[in-house]
Amino acid sequence: MLMAGLSLPLLAGLWPSARLAYAAAPPKMTVQAGFDGYYKQVSWLPIQINLSLNEGSPDFQGWVEASYSNFDQGSTTYRRSVELVAPANRTVWLYLPSDPRSILEVQVRLTDQKGTILDNQDLPIRPVTQNEVLLGVISDNPSAANYLNGERLTQPYNLGSALFNYSNSYSNSRKNTSPPRPTIRVAHLNTTSLPPDGSGWDSLDGLIVTDLSNTNLSDQFLNQQSLYQATSSWLAQGRLLFVAGDNSLRRAGFLTELLAVKPGGQPQSVPFPDALRQFINGDQPPPQVLLAQTTPAPGALTPVAQGNQPLMVRRSFGLGISWFLATELKALPDSLGLELWRYALNTYEPRISYGQEHRQAVDSWRWPGEINPNSKVSALPDIWLIALVLVIYAFLLGPVSYAFLKKTGKRELGWVIAPALAILFGLGIYLTGLVTGGDPLVISRASIITLGQTTEGKFAGGSVGLATIYSNSRVDFRLNATEQAFSIPLSRLRSGAYIRGGSATLQNSPDTVQQGTGGGYGQVLMGLNDLRSYLVEEDQSQGVGAGILANLQTKGNDLSGTVENRTGSDWLDLAIWKPGGQIYRIPQLKAGEKITLKPEMVLAKNGGLAHTLSGNELALQGGPLNSLQNGQETYLRHKEAILSTVLGFDGEALPKDADRVYLVGWKKATDNFGLQIENRKATSVDLTLLFEPLALQ
């Protein structure tokens, strides 16, 4: 009775732990989505979640979760675990794959470990179509580059080869069309809104840095290494970086090694350069401008200069392009700035990333079996073989055994012969299955690593991988993703459809996908003769060390110079070429080996570029590329399939400028692949393509 009369505050005083749980406030959550609210359709949507926990609060463990459909049943929830020790301020990121729909809202919530919702926020987002170019601007000038809004590029998107150029006939049909010229849309950003993972940059086609006075990309509070890896992976996929002015140059931070120039002396105030007067269109320029003193980086071109003063410098990085303008944009009239931009973008061909091509649902069932180096994994025998065995068994059990027993006069032994024959046949079928049935679980992995060379001669970039899992029996396993990997499920093919050309469907969306530490798809159940494919994207360039260094010069169609393997592993079937020039083939380049290009290494072109580089003389004879036999022929076919998705059948997917040299190399392995099978043994068949688009020195 006494206890019943105690008040709740008094009870809390008697039990401090109860009082603490009662009084504690949950972490506070603020959320931003996209780039200034924008995101590109069929791209990853980055969501920045800032969490704070007041001093004196108990430690917190829980989840941040996001959904496009208000967490409805049957839709996918993306989540990440969080742990906070008070006092705490922490930023975590979630990345949601989008599709061609115009999604206008995303929901984000904070829950405890039991799933109790502590905070729930609805965020408006603004879709950008595939016919638009999204340029992010980092500047202390709130109107910087706004005059680019609505401007159209000269070149249409290079949609690449995967899916879009699937066959020669399809490729030819595209030549007779006029793709639309994309429209520019500008989004103003701040340094804290930049995702630390390259996939999170997917919506951005370009980044502009100019007019910095207070903003500093070298800020110690920014994760410089993560942002460097993210931007290098993003830029190497064919994006645009434009940096203007001395302040931007000296405050570039994680962008420094991706610039087209290196800093020189102090900036100089000089009369407006005559070399820039060709861009005047209306308003008169200022009499004086402040010019950054720079030296073009190795491999850079200086299309606009005043004497020894570089004014506009460009440099290739991977498939992307980096520009530097010696003066701040705010120092120039908008009309002049617009003309400079038109000049810089005149030959620029925007492109979507290799991963983004495959994230589109169109035909995604076709290429997993073609690109992946699958092994032969037989399951049930064909129906005719099963029928034949049954007929033989019935014949032996019936007429043959009866005739034998009748002839020997021991028909009473029929009850022994029948089960004996059944046991022998069953044992024979079982042993045959062990020998010919293949492995119960096979994971095939194809990894495409794309690198660019920095101003310091180092290599940086990222990888896109395709994992195809084949089950030869009913199995279940945990499918994990590494912390830096971002993955989405693709097609599911069953009952041999990938062999017989049958239909296939997209996988059902998983209920939950966890990102970050402990990430993955959780428990996966697969049936007999079941095949599932997943896309995996990472910033890390696993297994390539310091890359393959090429010190090359060009003379007409010929290349000369040296190639040095600094990756730490051997590579096979290397090819080096300049568009329109000779192709040089190196059968093997061992770790640490350095060789000189020689005329006898020239490879005669036979058919398209991908066909020539693969060395596959059988592909032109027709037949499926998705043969599951493990041999040299299949290896060559898979090489050609991968090359045609990366380069195009004859180089259509490559940038059109002539200041790049391309290098590809192969190995039959993948290193630290981002998707892993746990608690189940699986046979692996792997193939890696190293792709280095290099700036000519």
C-alpha positions as CSV (number, residue, x, y, z in Angstrom):
1,M,0.0,0.0,0.0
2,L,2.9,2.3,0.8
3,M,4.4,1.7,-2.6
4,A,1.1,2.5,-4.3
5,G,1.2,5.9,-2.8
6,L,4.6,6.9,-4.0
7,S,4.8,9.4,-6.8
8,L,6.7,8.8,-10.0
9,P,9.4,11.4,-9.2
10,L,10.0,9.7,-5.9
11,L,10.3,6.3,-7.5
12,A,12.8,7.7,-10.0
13,G,14.8,9.1,-7.0
14,L,14.9,5.7,-5.4
15,W,16.2,4.1,-8.6
16,P,18.7,6.3,-10.3
17,S,18.9,4.2,-13.4
18,A,15.1,4.4,-13.8
19,R,15.3,8.2,-13.3
20,L,18.1,8.4,-16.0
21,A,16.1,6.5,-18.6
22,Y,13.0,8.5,-17.8
23,A,14.7,11.9,-18.0
24,A,17.1,11.3,-20.9
25,A,16.4,12.9,-24.2
26,P,17.1,11.0,-27.5
27,P,19.7,12.2,-29.9
28,K,18.8,15.3,-31.9
29,M,18.7,14.7,-35.7
30,T,19.0,17.1,-38.6
31,V,18.9,15.9,-42.2
32,Q,19.8,17.1,-45.7
33,A,19.2,15.2,-48.9
34,G,20.7,15.6,-52.4
35,F,22.7,18.5,-53.6
36,D,20.9,21.7,-52.6
37,G,17.9,19.3,-52.7
38,Y,18.6,18.1,-56.2
39,Y,19.3,14.5,-57.3
40,K,19.8,12.8,-60.7
41,Q,17.3,10.1,-61.6
42,V,18.9,6.6,-61.7
43,S,21.6,7.8,-59.4
44,W,22.4,7.4,-55.7
45,L,20.7,9.9,-53.5
46,P,23.1,11.1,-50.7
47,I,21.4,11.7,-47.3
48,Q,23.5,13.5,-44.7
49,I,22.3,12.9,-41.1
50,N,23.7,14.9,-38.2
51,L,23.3,13.5,-34.8
52,S,24.0,15.2,-31.4
53,L,23.8,13.8,-27.9
54,N,23.9,16.1,-24.9
55,E,26.4,15.6,-22.1
56,G,25.0,13.5,-19.3
57,S,22.8,11.5,-21.6
58,P,23.2,7.7,-21.6
59,D,25.1,6.2,-24.5
60,F,22.9,5.5,-27.5
61,Q,22.7,2.6,-29.9
62,G,20.2,2.5,-32.7
63,W,19.6,2.9,-36.4
64,V,19.1,5.7,-38.9
65,E,16.8,4.5,-41.7
66,A,15.5,6.0,-45.0
67,S,12.8,5.1,-47.5
68,Y,11.1,6.5,-50.5
69,S,7.7,5.0,-49.6
70,N,7.2,6.0,-46.0
71,F,8.6,2.6,-44.9
72,D,5.6,0.8,-46.3
73,Q,5.6,-3.0,-46.2
74,G,7.0,-4.5,-49.4
75,S,9.4,-1.6,-50.0
76,T,13.1,-1.4,-49.2
77,T,14.4,0.3,-46.1
78,Y,18.0,1.4,-46.1
79,R,19.7,1.6,-42.7
80,R,22.9,2.2,-40.9
81,S,23.8,1.4,-37.3
82,V,24.9,4.3,-35.0
83,E,26.6,4.4,-31.7
84,L,26.9,7.6,-29.7
85,V,28.8,8.3,-26.5
86,A,27.8,11.5,-24.8
87,P,28.6,14.3,-25.5
88,A,28.6,13.5,-29.2
89,N,28.2,15.2,-32.6
90,R,28.4,12.8,-35.5
91,T,27.6,12.8,-39.2
92,V,26.5,9.6,-40.9
93,W,25.4,9.1,-44.5
94,L,22.9,6.9,-46.2
95,Y,22.7,6.4,-50.0
96,L,19.5,5.4,-51.7
97,P,19.4,4.2,-55.4
98,S,16.8,6.1,-57.4
99,D,15.0,5.0,-60.6
100,P,13.5,6.9,-63.6
101,R,10.5,8.0,-61.5
102,S,10.2,11.6,-60.3
103,I,10.5,11.0,-56.6
104,L,9.7,14.2,-54.7
105,E,10.1,13.1,-51.1
106,V,12.3,10.8,-48.9
107,Q,11.6,9.8,-45.3
108,V,14.3,9.5,-42.7
109,R,13.9,8.2,-39.1
110,L,15.9,7.5,-36.0
111,T,15.1,4.4,-34.0
112,D,16.5,2.6,-31.0
113,Q,17.7,-0.9,-31.2
114,K,14.2,-2.3,-30.5
115,G,12.8,-0.3,-33.5
116,T,11.1,2.4,-31.4
117,I,10.9,5.5,-33.6
118,L,12.5,8.5,-31.8
119,D,12.4,11.0,-34.7
120,N,10.9,11.0,-38.2
121,Q,11.4,13.6,-40.9
122,D,10.1,14.0,-44.5
123,L,12.5,15.7,-46.8
124,P,11.5,17.3,-50.2
125,I,13.8,16.4,-53.1
126,R,14.0,17.7,-56.6
127,P,14.6,15.2,-59.5
128,V,16.9,16.1,-62.4
129,T,16.3,14.1,-65.6
130,Q,18.9,12.3,-67.7
131,N,18.6,15.2,-70.2
132,E,20.0,17.7,-67.7
133,V,23.5,18.4,-66.4
134,L,23.8,19.2,-62.7
135,L,26.7,21.4,-61.8
136,G,27.5,21.9,-58.1
137,V,29.1,25.3,-57.1
138,I,31.2,25.9,-54.0
139,S,31.7,29.6,-53.6
140,D,31.3,32.4,-51.1
141,N,29.5,34.3,-53.9
142,P,25.8,33.1,-53.6
143,S,25.1,33.9,-57.3
144,A,28.3,32.4,-58.7
145,A,27.8,30.7,-62.1
146,N,24.0,31.3,-62.0
147,Y,24.2,32.5,-65.6
148,L,24.7,28.9,-66.6
149,N,21.2,27.9,-65.6
150,G,19.3,26.9,-68.7
151,E,22.4,27.0,-70.9
152,R,22.6,24.0,-73.3
153,L,25.7,22.0,-73.9
154,T,27.1,21.6,-77.4
155,Q,27.5,17.8,-77.1
156,P,24.8,15.3,-76.0
157,Y,25.4,12.7,-73.3
158,N,27.7,9.9,-74.1
159,L,25.5,7.1,-72.9
160,G,28.4,4.6,-73.2
161,S,28.0,1.1,-74.4
162,A,26.5,-1.0,-71.7
163,L,22.8,-1.6,-72.4
164,F,22.6,1.4,-74.8
165,N,24.9,0.0,-77.4
166,Y,24.2,-3.7,-76.7
167,S,24.3,-4.8,-80.3
168,N,25.8,-3.4,-83.5
169,S,22.3,-3.0,-85.0
170,Y,21.3,-1.0,-82.0
171,S,24.4,1.0,-82.2
172,N,23.8,1.8,-85.8
173,S,20.2,2.8,-85.1
174,R,21.5,5.4,-82.6
175,K,23.7,7.0,-85.3
176,N,20.6,8.0,-87.2
177,T,19.1,9.8,-84.3
178,S,19.9,13.3,-82.8
179,P,20.1,13.0,-79.0
180,P,19.0,16.1,-77.1
181,R,21.6,18.6,-75.9
182,P,21.4,18.6,-72.1
183,T,20.4,21.7,-70.2
184,I,22.6,22.9,-67.3
185,R,21.2,23.3,-63.8
186,V,23.3,24.9,-61.0
187,A,23.2,23.8,-57.4
188,H,25.0,25.8,-54.7
189,L,26.8,23.6,-52.1
190,N,28.9,24.0,-49.0
191,T,31.9,21.9,-48.0
192,T,30.0,20.0,-45.3
193,S,27.4,18.8,-47.8
194,L,29.9,16.8,-49.9
195,P,29.5,13.0,-49.4
196,P,32.6,11.1,-48.3
197,D,31.9,8.3,-50.8
198,G,32.2,8.5,-54.6
199,S,28.8,6.9,-55.2
200,G,27.2,9.7,-53.3
201,W,28.6,12.2,-55.9
202,D,26.8,10.3,-58.7
203,S,24.1,13.0,-59.3
204,L,26.8,15.6,-60.0
205,D,28.0,16.0,-63.5
206,G,30.5,18.7,-62.6
207,L,31.9,20.7,-59.7
208,I,32.8,24.4,-59.8
209,V,35.1,26.0,-57.2
210,T,35.5,29.8,-57.4
211,D,35.4,33.1,-55.4
212,L,36.5,31.6,-52.1
213,S,37.1,34.1,-49.3
214,N,36.0,32.3,-46.1
215,T,35.4,28.8,-47.4
216,N,38.5,26.5,-47.3
217,L,38.5,23.0,-48.8
218,S,41.7,22.4,-46.7
219,D,39.7,22.7,-43.5
220,Q,41.0,20.3,-40.9
221,F,37.5,19.4,-39.9
222,L,36.9,17.8,-43.4
223,N,37.9,14.2,-43.9
224,Q,40.5,15.0,-46.5
225,Q,41.4,11.4,-47.4
226,S,37.8,10.2,-47.8
227,L,36.9,13.3,-49.9
228,Y,40.0,12.8,-52.1
229,Q,39.1,9.2,-52.7
230,A,35.5,10.1,-53.4
231,T,36.3,12.9,-55.9
232,S,39.0,11.0,-57.7
233,S,36.6,8.0,-58.2
234,W,33.9,10.4,-59.4
235,L,36.1,12.4,-61.7
236,A,37.7,9.3,-63.3
237,Q,34.3,8.2,-64.4
238,G,34.1,11.1,-66.9
239,R,32.9,14.1,-64.9
240,L,34.0,17.8,-65.0
241,L,36.0,19.8,-62.4
242,F,36.4,23.6,-62.9
243,V,38.5,25.7,-60.5
244,A,39.0,29.4,-60.9
245,G,41.2,31.9,-59.2
246,D,44.2,32.0,-56.8
247,N,42.1,31.6,-53.6
248,S,40.5,28.5,-55.0
249,L,43.8,27.1,-56.0
250,R,45.5,27.6,-52.6
251,R,42.4,26.4,-50.7
252,A,41.7,23.4,-52.9
253,G,42.5,20.9,-50.2
254,F,41.5,17.4,-51.3
255,L,41.1,18.6,-54.9
256,T,44.8,19.7,-55.2
257,E,46.2,16.7,-56.9
258,L,43.2,16.6,-59.4
259,L,43.8,20.2,-60.7
260,A,45.2,21.1,-64.1
261,V,48.0,23.3,-62.6
262,K,50.4,23.5,-59.7
263,P,50.7,26.7,-57.6
264,G,53.5,29.1,-58.5
265,G,54.3,32.5,-57.0
266,Q,52.0,35.1,-55.5
267,P,49.1,36.3,-57.6
268,Q,49.7,39.3,-59.8
269,S,47.4,42.2,-60.6
270,V,47.8,42.9,-64.3
271,P,46.0,44.7,-67.1
272,F,43.2,42.6,-68.6
273,P,44.9,40.1,-70.9
274,D,44.5,40.5,-74.6
275,A,44.2,36.7,-74.9
276,L,40.9,36.9,-73.1
277,R,39.4,39.7,-75.3
278,Q,38.2,37.1,-77.8
279,F,35.6,36.1,-75.3
280,I,34.1,39.6,-74.7
281,N,30.4,39.6,-75.7
282,G,28.7,42.8,-74.5
283,D,29.9,44.2,-71.1
284,Q,33.4,45.5,-71.0
285,P,36.0,43.7,-68.8
286,P,37.7,45.3,-65.8
287,P,40.9,47.2,-66.6
288,Q,42.9,45.1,-64.1
289,V,42.5,41.4,-63.0
290,L,44.2,39.3,-60.3
291,L,45.8,36.3,-62.0
292,A,47.1,33.2,-60.2
293,Q,50.7,32.3,-61.0
294,T,50.8,28.6,-61.9
295,T,52.6,25.9,-63.8
296,P,50.6,23.5,-65.9
297,A,50.7,20.0,-64.4
298,P,52.2,17.1,-66.4
299,G,50.0,16.2,-69.3
300,A,48.0,19.5,-69.2
301,L,47.2,21.6,-72.2
302,T,47.2,25.4,-72.2
303,P,44.7,26.5,-74.9
304,V,44.6,30.1,-73.7
305,A,47.7,32.0,-72.5
306,Q,49.3,35.4,-72.4
307,G,53.0,34.9,-73.1
308,N,54.2,32.6,-70.3
309,Q,51.1,33.2,-68.2
310,P,48.6,30.3,-68.4
311,L,45.1,31.7,-68.4
312,M,43.0,28.6,-69.1
313,V,44.5,25.1,-68.6
314,R,42.9,21.7,-69.0
315,R,44.0,18.3,-68.1
316,S,42.5,14.8,-68.4
317,F,42.0,12.7,-65.4
318,G,40.7,9.2,-66.1
319,L,37.7,9.7,-68.4
320,G,37.1,13.1,-66.8
321,I,38.4,16.6,-67.4
322,S,39.8,19.2,-65.1
323,W,39.9,23.0,-66.0
324,F,41.7,25.9,-64.3
325,L,41.0,29.6,-64.9
326,A,43.6,32.0,-63.6
327,T,41.1,34.6,-62.4
328,E,38.1,34.5,-60.1
329,L,34.7,34.4,-62.0
330,K,33.4,37.3,-59.9
331,A,36.0,39.5,-61.4
332,L,34.5,39.1,-64.9
333,P,31.1,40.3,-66.3
334,D,28.6,37.5,-66.5
335,S,28.6,37.8,-70.3
336,L,32.3,37.2,-70.4
337,G,32.2,34.4,-67.9
338,L,29.5,32.7,-70.0
339,E,31.6,32.9,-73.1
340,L,34.6,31.3,-71.2
341,W,32.3,28.5,-70.1
342,R,31.0,28.0,-73.6
343,Y,34.6,27.7,-74.8
344,A,35.5,25.2,-72.0
345,L,32.4,23.1,-72.6
346,N,32.4,23.2,-76.4
347,T,33.9,19.8,-76.8
348,Y,32.9,18.4,-73.4
349,E,30.8,15.3,-73.8
350,P,29.0,14.6,-70.5
351,R,28.7,10.9,-69.5
352,I,27.0,8.8,-66.9
353,S,29.1,6.5,-64.8
354,Y,29.7,2.9,-65.7
355,G,27.7,1.8,-62.6
356,Q,24.8,4.1,-63.5
357,E,24.5,2.5,-66.9
358,H,23.9,-0.9,-65.2
359,R,21.6,0.4,-62.5
360,Q,19.0,0.9,-65.1
361,A,16.5,-1.9,-65.4
362,V,16.6,-2.2,-69.2
363,D,18.1,-5.5,-70.2
364,S,19.8,-6.0,-66.9
365,W,19.1,-9.7,-67.1
366,R,21.3,-10.1,-70.2
367,W,24.7,-8.8,-69.2
368,P,25.3,-10.6,-65.9
369,G,25.7,-13.9,-67.7
370,E,27.7,-12.4,-70.5
371,I,30.1,-10.2,-68.6
372,N,30.7,-12.5,-65.7
373,P,33.2,-15.3,-66.0
374,N,30.9,-18.1,-64.9
375,S,32.1,-21.6,-64.5
376,K,30.2,-24.7,-65.6
377,V,27.7,-25.5,-62.9
378,S,25.4,-28.3,-64.0
379,A,22.3,-29.0,-62.0
380,L,19.6,-31.5,-62.9
381,P,20.2,-33.5,-66.1
382,D,18.0,-32.8,-69.1
383,I,14.5,-34.3,-69.1
384,W,15.4,-36.7,-71.9
385,L,18.2,-38.1,-69.9
386,I,16.1,-38.6,-66.8
387,A,13.4,-40.3,-68.9
388,L,16.0,-42.6,-70.5
389,V,17.3,-43.7,-67.1
390,L,13.8,-44.4,-65.9
391,V,13.0,-46.5,-69.0
392,I,16.2,-48.5,-68.5
393,Y,15.4,-49.0,-64.8
394,A,11.9,-50.1,-65.6
395,F,13.2,-52.5,-68.3
396,L,15.7,-54.1,-65.9
397,L,13.3,-54.3,-63.1
398,G,10.5,-55.7,-65.2
399,P,11.1,-57.9,-68.2
400,V,14.9,-58.5,-67.7
401,S,14.7,-59.5,-64.1
402,Y,11.6,-61.6,-64.6
403,A,13.2,-63.5,-67.5
404,F,16.4,-64.1,-65.5
405,L,14.6,-65.3,-62.4
406,K,12.2,-67.5,-64.5
407,K,15.2,-69.1,-66.3
408,T,17.0,-69.8,-63.1
409,G,13.8,-71.0,-61.4
410,K,14.2,-68.6,-58.5
411,R,11.3,-66.2,-59.0
412,E,10.9,-66.0,-55.2
413,L,14.0,-63.9,-55.1
414,G,12.2,-61.1,-56.9
415,W,11.5,-59.3,-53.6
416,V,15.4,-59.1,-53.2
417,I,16.2,-58.2,-56.7
418,A,13.8,-55.2,-56.9
419,P,15.1,-53.3,-53.8
420,A,18.7,-54.2,-54.8
421,L,18.3,-52.7,-58.2
422,A,16.7,-49.6,-56.7
423,I,19.6,-49.2,-54.3
424,L,22.2,-49.7,-57.0
425,F,20.5,-47.3,-59.4
426,G,20.0,-44.7,-56.6
427,L,23.6,-45.0,-55.5
428,G,24.8,-44.7,-59.1
429,I,22.7,-41.6,-59.7
430,Y,24.0,-40.1,-56.5
431,L,27.7,-40.8,-57.3
432,T,27.1,-39.4,-60.9
433,G,25.6,-36.3,-59.4
434,L,28.7,-35.8,-57.1
435,V,31.0,-36.0,-60.1
436,T,28.9,-34.0,-62.7
437,G,26.6,-31.9,-60.6
438,G,29.0,-29.0,-60.1
439,D,29.5,-27.0,-56.9
440,P,26.4,-26.3,-54.8
441,L,27.2,-22.5,-54.7
442,V,29.3,-20.5,-57.2
443,I,30.0,-16.8,-57.0
444,S,31.4,-15.2,-60.2
445,R,32.9,-11.7,-59.9
446,A,33.9,-9.2,-62.6
447,S,35.6,-6.1,-61.4
448,I,36.3,-3.0,-63.6
449,I,38.8,-0.6,-62.0
450,T,39.1,2.8,-63.6
451,L,42.0,5.0,-62.6
452,G,43.3,8.5,-63.3
453,Q,46.8,9.9,-62.8
454,T,47.2,12.8,-60.4
455,T,49.5,15.8,-60.7
456,E,51.9,13.9,-58.4
457,G,52.0,10.9,-60.7
458,K,49.9,8.7,-58.4
459,F,46.9,6.7,-59.5
460,A,43.4,7.1,-57.9
461,G,39.9,6.1,-58.8
462,G,37.4,3.4,-58.0
463,S,35.9,0.2,-59.1
464,V,32.5,-1.2,-60.3
465,G,31.9,-4.9,-59.8
466,L,29.3,-7.4,-60.9
467,A,28.7,-10.4,-58.6
468,T,26.6,-13.3,-59.9
469,I,25.7,-16.1,-57.5
470,Y,24.6,-19.4,-58.8
471,S,23.1,-22.1,-56.6
472,N,23.0,-25.8,-57.6
473,S,20.9,-26.7,-54.7
474,R,18.6,-25.1,-52.1
475,V,20.9,-23.0,-49.9
476,D,20.8,-20.1,-47.6
477,F,23.7,-17.8,-46.5
478,R,24.5,-14.3,-45.3
479,L,25.4,-11.9,-48.1
480,N,27.6,-9.1,-46.6
481,A,28.9,-5.9,-48.1
482,T,32.1,-4.2,-47.0
483,E,31.9,-0.8,-45.3
484,Q,33.0,1.1,-48.3
485,A,30.9,-0.8,-50.9
486,F,27.5,0.2,-52.2
487,S,25.4,-2.5,-53.8
488,I,22.0,-3.0,-55.4
489,P,20.3,-6.2,-56.5
490,L,19.8,-6.8,-60.2
491,S,18.3,-9.6,-62.2
492,R,17.2,-13.1,-61.0
493,L,17.2,-15.9,-63.5
494,R,15.9,-19.4,-62.8
495,S,15.7,-22.8,-64.4
496,G,18.5,-22.3,-66.8
497,A,17.0,-19.2,-68.5
498,Y,20.5,-17.8,-68.8
499,I,21.5,-20.8,-70.9
500,R,18.4,-21.2,-73.0
501,G,17.6,-17.5,-73.6
502,G,14.5,-17.7,-71.4
503,S,12.8,-14.9,-69.7
504,A,14.1,-13.4,-66.4
505,T,12.9,-10.9,-63.9
506,L,14.4,-8.3,-61.6
507,Q,15.0,-9.5,-58.1
508,N,12.3,-8.7,-55.5
509,S,13.5,-5.7,-53.6
510,P,14.9,-6.8,-50.2
511,D,13.1,-5.6,-47.1
512,T,16.2,-4.1,-45.6
513,V,19.7,-3.2,-46.9
514,Q,22.3,-2.2,-44.3
515,Q,25.1,0.1,-45.2
516,G,28.3,0.8,-43.4
517,T,29.8,-1.6,-40.7
518,G,28.0,-4.9,-40.8
519,G,26.3,-4.0,-44.1
520,G,24.8,-6.3,-46.7
521,Y,21.5,-8.1,-47.5
522,G,21.3,-10.3,-44.5
523,Q,20.1,-13.9,-45.0
524,V,19.6,-14.9,-48.6
525,L,17.7,-18.0,-49.7
526,M,18.3,-19.5,-53.1
527,G,16.7,-22.4,-54.8
528,L,17.8,-25.1,-57.3
529,N,19.3,-23.7,-60.5
530,D,18.9,-20.1,-59.2
531,L,21.1,-17.2,-60.3
532,R,21.1,-13.7,-58.8
533,S,23.2,-10.7,-59.7
534,Y,24.3,-7.7,-57.8
535,L,26.1,-4.5,-58.7
536,V,28.9,-3.3,-56.3
537,E,30.6,0.1,-56.4
538,E,33.6,1.2,-54.4
539,D,36.0,4.1,-54.2
540,Q,38.9,1.8,-53.2
541,S,41.1,0.6,-56.1
542,Q,41.9,-2.8,-54.5
543,G,44.9,-4.7,-55.8
544,V,46.4,-2.1,-58.0
545,G,48.9,-0.5,-55.7
546,A,50.6,2.4,-57.4
547,G,49.1,1.4,-60.8
548,I,50.8,0.7,-64.1
549,L,53.0,3.7,-64.9
550,A,53.3,4.6,-68.6
551,N,55.9,7.2,-69.6
552,L,54.9,7.6,-73.3
553,Q,55.4,10.0,-76.2
554,T,53.5,10.1,-79.4
555,K,54.7,10.6,-83.0
556,G,51.9,10.3,-85.6
557,N,50.2,7.0,-85.0
558,D,53.1,5.5,-83.0
559,L,53.8,5.4,-79.3
560,S,57.2,5.2,-77.7
561,G,58.4,5.0,-74.1
562,T,58.2,2.6,-71.2
563,V,55.5,0.8,-69.1
564,E,56.2,-0.1,-65.5
565,N,54.1,-2.4,-63.3
566,R,53.8,-1.0,-59.8
567,T,50.6,-2.8,-58.8
568,G,52.3,-5.6,-56.8
569,S,50.7,-8.3,-59.0
570,D,51.0,-9.7,-62.5
571,W,48.7,-8.6,-65.3
572,L,47.9,-10.4,-68.5
573,D,47.0,-9.3,-72.1
574,L,47.9,-5.6,-71.6
575,A,47.0,-3.3,-74.5
576,I,48.0,0.4,-74.9
577,W,46.7,2.7,-77.6
578,K,46.0,6.2,-78.7
579,P,42.7,6.8,-80.5
580,G,43.2,6.4,-84.2
581,G,46.8,5.1,-83.6
582,Q,48.6,1.8,-83.2
583,I,47.6,-0.7,-80.6
584,Y,50.5,-2.3,-78.6
585,R,50.0,-5.6,-76.9
586,I,52.0,-7.0,-74.0
587,P,51.1,-10.7,-73.2
588,Q,52.2,-10.5,-69.6
589,L,53.6,-7.7,-67.3
590,K,55.0,-9.1,-64.1
591,A,55.0,-7.2,-60.8
592,G,57.9,-4.8,-60.7
593,E,58.7,-5.3,-64.4
594,K,59.5,-2.3,-66.7
595,I,59.5,-2.7,-70.5
596,T,60.0,-0.5,-73.5
597,L,57.4,-0.4,-76.3
598,K,58.7,-1.9,-79.5
599,P,57.3,-2.0,-83.1
600,E,56.9,-5.8,-82.9
601,M,54.3,-5.3,-80.2
602,V,51.9,-3.6,-82.6
603,L,48.6,-5.5,-82.9
604,A,46.8,-5.5,-86.2
605,K,43.2,-4.2,-85.8
606,N,40.6,-6.8,-86.8
607,G,37.0,-5.7,-86.5
608,G,36.0,-3.4,-83.7
609,L,38.3,-2.2,-80.9
610,A,36.8,-4.4,-78.2
611,H,37.2,-7.5,-80.5
612,T,40.8,-6.6,-81.4
613,L,41.8,-6.0,-77.7
614,S,40.2,-9.3,-76.6
615,G,42.0,-11.4,-79.1
616,N,38.8,-13.3,-79.6
617,E,38.6,-14.6,-83.2
618,L,35.5,-16.6,-82.4
619,A,33.1,-13.8,-81.5
620,L,32.5,-12.7,-85.0
621,Q,31.3,-16.2,-85.8
622,G,28.2,-15.8,-83.7
623,G,27.0,-17.9,-80.8
624,P,26.2,-16.9,-77.2
625,L,28.7,-15.0,-75.1
626,N,27.3,-16.5,-72.0
627,S,28.8,-20.0,-72.4
628,L,29.4,-21.3,-68.9
629,Q,32.3,-23.5,-69.8
630,N,35.6,-22.7,-68.2
631,G,38.3,-22.4,-70.8
632,Q,40.3,-20.0,-73.0
633,E,37.4,-19.5,-75.4
634,T,35.1,-18.4,-72.7
635,Y,37.8,-16.2,-71.2
636,L,38.2,-14.4,-74.5
637,R,34.4,-14.0,-74.9
638,H,34.0,-12.5,-71.5
639,K,36.9,-10.1,-72.1
640,E,35.2,-8.9,-75.2
641,A,31.9,-8.5,-73.5
642,I,33.4,-6.4,-70.7
643,L,35.5,-4.3,-73.1
644,S,32.5,-3.6,-75.3
645,T,30.6,-2.3,-72.3
646,V,33.5,-0.1,-71.1
647,L,34.9,1.2,-74.4
648,G,32.0,0.6,-76.9
649,F,32.3,-1.9,-79.8
650,D,34.7,0.4,-81.6
651,G,35.6,3.1,-78.9
652,E,32.2,4.9,-79.1
653,A,32.1,5.2,-75.3
654,L,35.5,6.9,-75.0
655,P,35.9,10.7,-74.8
656,K,36.4,12.3,-78.2
657,D,39.4,14.5,-77.4
658,A,42.8,13.3,-78.6
659,D,45.0,14.0,-75.6
660,R,44.6,10.6,-73.9
661,V,46.3,7.3,-74.1
662,Y,44.4,4.2,-72.9
663,L,45.8,1.1,-71.1
664,V,43.9,-2.1,-70.2
665,G,45.1,-5.2,-68.4
666,W,43.6,-8.3,-67.0
667,K,44.0,-10.8,-64.2
668,K,41.9,-13.8,-63.3
669,A,41.2,-12.7,-59.7
670,T,39.5,-10.0,-57.7
671,D,41.0,-8.4,-54.6
672,N,38.9,-7.7,-51.5
673,F,35.6,-7.7,-53.5
674,G,32.9,-5.6,-51.8
675,L,30.3,-8.4,-51.6
676,Q,31.1,-11.5,-49.6
677,I,29.3,-14.8,-48.8
678,E,29.4,-15.7,-45.1
679,N,28.9,-19.1,-43.4
680,R,28.7,-21.0,-46.6
681,K,31.5,-22.3,-48.8
682,A,31.4,-21.1,-52.4
683,T,33.5,-21.6,-55.4
684,S,34.7,-18.4,-57.0
685,V,35.5,-17.5,-60.6
686,D,36.9,-14.0,-61.0
687,L,38.1,-11.6,-63.6
688,T,39.4,-8.0,-63.2
689,L,39.9,-5.3,-65.8
690,L,42.3,-2.5,-65.1
691,F,41.4,0.5,-67.1
692,E,43.8,3.6,-67.1
693,P,42.9,6.5,-69.4
694,L,46.1,8.5,-69.2
695,A,47.0,12.1,-70.1
696,L,49.7,12.3,-72.7
697,Q,52.9,13.7,-71.2
